[in-house]
């Protein structure tokens, strides 16, 4: 099994903005420092919490670039580069790679409601064109598309598809995925209320919204579990 991209907590960073709607780069950089100082193990730039669906291309690139710069190699930076447009997902993923991201977070194509074969085609097309490890992001409540366990198993064979951010809320489905994918995919919780259940299934941590406001406590939930302090 390849080494996980991170173990513990990756904060799905907010994107702070000025009153005029422009990205507040100074505040973003200070948030990155605050998060790292309080113990988080990785950072996600341009996830759902970071307004990925409404940032334009220049803003997207700015947030990824400044997060990488501010982190300065202290923790991995995962760039959200998913899109319902496969060509644009490739373009943005290659840009994140050039900027120095450590991994990519790729949400399922939203609105299009593709088939499971379509998901395999989409993710494989992107993964064939980048060198970075990819975290598949499954959040059907937002996208209208759910990655089935058998589809995860098919995608697990690609050398650049490394992990899952699972936010479908269905524990039994996650159990099946863990069984089918085995050690080929690291599993991260995408829901803060399911951190411990996913850890109990062999999960490697959480990509967390809560960590924006409670980074230390969120870190400690995972750290204590991994240290054997389950209670």
C-alpha positions as CSV (number, residue, x, y, z in Angstrom):
1,X,0.0,0.0,0.0
2,X,1.3,3.5,-0.8
3,X,1.8,5.9,2.0
4,X,-1.4,8.0,2.7
5,X,-1.3,11.6,1.5
6,X,-1.8,12.5,5.2
7,X,-2.9,11.0,8.5
8,X,-5.1,13.0,10.8
9,X,-6.9,16.2,9.9
10,X,-6.9,18.2,6.7
11,X,-8.8,21.5,7.0
12,X,-11.0,22.4,4.1
13,X,-10.0,26.0,4.3
14,X,-12.5,28.8,3.9
15,X,-11.5,31.5,1.3
16,X,-11.6,34.8,3.1
17,X,-12.8,37.7,1.0
18,X,-12.9,41.5,1.1
19,X,-16.2,43.4,1.2
20,X,-15.9,43.8,-2.6
21,X,-15.8,40.0,-3.1
22,X,-12.1,39.8,-3.9
23,X,-9.9,37.2,-2.3
24,X,-8.3,38.5,1.0
25,X,-4.8,37.0,0.4
26,X,-3.3,38.5,3.6
27,X,-6.0,36.9,5.7
28,X,-5.7,33.6,3.8
29,X,-2.0,33.4,4.6
30,X,-2.6,34.1,8.2
31,X,-5.3,31.4,8.4
32,X,-2.8,28.9,6.9
33,X,-0.3,29.8,9.7
34,X,-2.9,29.6,12.4
35,X,-4.1,26.1,11.2
36,X,-0.6,24.7,11.1
37,X,0.3,26.1,14.4
38,X,-2.8,24.5,16.0
39,X,-1.8,21.1,14.7
40,X,-3.6,20.2,11.5
41,X,-1.9,17.7,9.3
42,X,-2.8,19.0,5.8
43,X,-4.7,21.8,4.1
44,X,-7.3,21.8,1.3
45,X,-7.4,24.8,-0.9
46,X,-10.5,25.4,-3.0
47,X,-12.7,22.7,-1.5
48,X,-16.5,23.3,-1.2
49,X,-15.9,25.3,2.0
50,X,-13.5,27.5,0.1
51,X,-16.1,28.5,-2.4
52,X,-14.7,26.4,-5.2
53,X,-18.0,26.4,-7.1
54,X,-18.0,30.2,-7.4
55,X,-14.4,31.2,-7.7
56,X,-13.3,32.1,-11.2
57,X,-10.2,30.6,-12.7
58,X,-7.8,33.5,-11.6
59,X,-9.2,33.3,-8.0
60,X,-8.9,29.6,-8.0
61,X,-5.2,29.8,-9.0
62,X,-4.5,32.6,-6.5
63,X,-5.9,30.6,-3.6
64,X,-4.0,27.5,-4.4
65,X,-0.8,29.4,-5.0
66,X,-1.0,31.5,-1.8
67,X,-1.9,28.5,0.3
68,X,1.1,26.5,-1.0
69,X,3.3,29.6,-0.5
70,X,2.1,30.2,3.1
71,X,2.3,26.5,4.1
72,X,6.0,26.5,2.8
73,X,6.2,22.7,2.9
74,X,5.2,22.4,6.6
75,X,2.1,20.3,5.7
76,X,0.8,18.8,2.4
77,X,-1.5,21.1,0.4
78,X,-4.3,19.5,-1.5
79,X,-5.8,21.5,-4.3
80,X,-9.5,21.2,-5.2
81,X,-9.5,20.9,-9.0
82,X,-12.7,19.0,-9.7
83,X,-15.2,20.1,-12.3
84,X,-18.2,18.8,-14.2
85,X,-16.1,19.7,-17.4
86,X,-13.5,17.0,-17.8
87,X,-11.3,19.2,-19.9
88,X,-11.3,22.0,-17.3
89,X,-10.6,19.5,-14.5
90,X,-7.4,18.5,-16.5
91,X,-6.5,22.1,-17.0
92,X,-6.9,23.1,-13.4
93,X,-5.2,20.0,-12.1
94,X,-2.1,20.6,-14.3
95,X,-2.0,24.2,-13.1
96,X,-2.1,23.0,-9.4
97,X,0.7,20.6,-10.2
98,X,2.8,23.4,-11.7
99,X,2.1,25.5,-8.6
100,X,3.5,22.8,-6.3
101,X,0.4,21.1,-4.8
102,X,1.0,17.8,-3.1
103,X,-2.3,16.2,-4.1
104,X,-5.6,16.9,-5.8
105,X,-9.2,16.7,-4.5
106,X,-11.6,16.0,-7.3
107,X,-15.3,16.1,-6.7
108,X,-17.6,14.0,-8.8
109,X,-18.9,15.9,-11.9
110,X,-21.9,17.8,-10.6
111,X,-25.2,18.5,-12.4
112,X,-24.4,16.2,-15.3
113,X,-25.3,13.2,-13.3
114,X,-23.1,10.8,-15.1
115,X,-23.2,7.0,-15.0
116,X,-20.8,4.9,-13.0
117,X,-19.0,4.1,-16.3
118,X,-18.9,7.9,-16.9
119,X,-17.2,8.4,-13.5
120,X,-14.6,5.9,-14.4
121,X,-13.9,7.5,-17.7
122,X,-13.8,11.0,-16.2
123,X,-11.5,10.2,-13.4
124,X,-9.2,8.0,-15.5
125,X,-8.9,10.7,-18.1
126,X,-7.7,13.2,-15.6
127,X,-5.5,10.8,-13.7
128,X,-3.7,9.8,-16.9
129,X,-2.7,13.4,-17.4
130,X,-1.3,14.3,-14.0
131,X,1.4,13.0,-11.7
132,X,-0.1,14.0,-8.4
133,X,-2.1,11.6,-6.2
134,X,-5.9,12.2,-6.5
135,X,-8.5,12.1,-3.7
136,X,-11.9,11.2,-5.1
137,X,-14.6,13.3,-3.4
138,X,-18.0,11.8,-3.1
139,X,-20.7,14.2,-1.9
140,X,-24.0,13.1,-3.6
141,X,-26.1,15.6,-1.6
142,X,-24.4,18.4,-3.5
143,X,-23.6,16.8,-6.8
144,X,-26.5,14.4,-7.5
145,X,-24.0,11.6,-8.2
146,X,-22.9,8.8,-5.9
147,X,-19.7,6.8,-6.4
148,X,-20.7,3.1,-5.9
149,X,-18.3,0.7,-4.0
150,X,-17.7,-1.3,-7.2
151,X,-16.7,1.9,-9.0
152,X,-14.2,2.7,-6.3
153,X,-12.8,-0.8,-6.8
154,X,-12.4,-0.2,-10.5
155,X,-10.7,3.2,-10.0
156,X,-8.4,1.8,-7.2
157,X,-6.2,0.2,-9.8
158,X,-5.0,3.5,-11.2
159,X,-1.6,4.5,-9.8
160,X,-2.6,8.2,-9.4
161,X,-5.9,7.5,-7.6
162,X,-4.9,7.3,-4.0
163,X,-7.8,8.1,-1.7
164,X,-11.4,8.8,-1.0
165,X,-13.1,11.7,0.7
166,X,-16.4,10.0,1.5
167,X,-19.4,12.2,2.4
168,X,-22.3,10.0,1.3
169,X,-23.3,9.4,4.9
170,X,-23.9,5.7,4.3
171,X,-21.7,3.7,6.6
172,X,-22.7,0.4,5.2
173,X,-21.7,1.5,1.7
174,X,-18.3,2.7,3.2
175,X,-17.9,-0.8,4.8
176,X,-18.4,-2.3,1.4
177,X,-15.9,0.1,-0.3
178,X,-13.3,-0.6,2.4
179,X,-13.7,-4.3,1.7
180,X,-13.5,-4.1,-2.1
181,X,-10.8,-1.5,-2.4
182,X,-8.7,-3.0,0.4
183,X,-5.3,-1.2,0.9
184,X,-5.4,0.5,-2.5
185,X,-7.4,3.6,-1.4
186,X,-7.0,5.6,1.8
187,X,-10.4,6.6,3.2
188,X,-11.0,10.0,4.7
189,X,-14.3,11.1,6.3
190,X,-15.9,14.0,4.5
191,X,-18.4,14.5,7.4
192,X,-17.3,15.9,10.7
193,X,-20.0,13.8,12.5
194,X,-18.6,10.6,11.1
195,X,-14.9,11.0,12.0
196,X,-14.8,8.2,14.6
197,X,-17.0,5.7,12.6
198,X,-14.7,6.0,9.6
199,X,-11.6,5.7,11.7
200,X,-13.1,2.5,13.2
201,X,-13.3,1.1,9.6
202,X,-9.6,1.8,9.0
203,X,-9.9,5.4,7.8
204,X,-6.8,7.6,7.8
205,X,-8.5,10.8,9.0
206,X,-10.9,13.6,8.0
207,X,-11.1,16.4,5.6
208,X,-12.8,18.8,7.9
209,X,-15.0,21.9,7.9
210,X,-15.1,22.0,11.7
211,X,-11.3,22.4,11.8
212,X,-11.7,26.0,10.5
213,X,-13.0,27.0,13.9
214,X,-11.8,24.1,16.1
215,X,-8.5,22.9,14.6
216,X,-6.9,21.7,17.8
217,X,-10.0,19.7,19.0
218,X,-10.5,18.2,15.6
219,X,-6.8,17.2,15.5
220,X,-7.1,15.6,18.9
221,X,-10.1,13.5,18.0
222,X,-8.1,11.7,15.3
223,X,-4.8,11.8,17.2
224,X,-6.3,10.2,20.3
225,X,-8.0,7.5,18.3
226,X,-4.7,6.6,16.6
227,X,-2.9,6.6,19.9
228,X,-5.4,4.0,21.2
229,X,-7.3,6.5,23.4
230,X,-10.7,5.5,22.0
231,X,-12.7,6.7,25.0
